[in-house]
């Protein structure tokens, strides 16, 4: 089974928003608005067999998460 690729939408130091794949050293993209960053992250996640978007608030707490692809059924746990 493919491993899920996770993309995080987080605030950038310049005041914008960045999309970064989990464990990557560099941002995938940087945007002026949070909405643009979310759209780019969703696009990237949907292009994977298993994708996830984790959207953070400005204080870095998690606001929401979205998963894409075929989740295993029944879920573990």
Buried (B, 14 or more C-beta within 10 A) or exposed (E): EEEBBBBBBBBBEEEBBBBBBEEEEEBBBBBEEBEBBBBBBBBBBEEBEBBBBBBBEEEEEEEEEBBBBEEEEEEEE
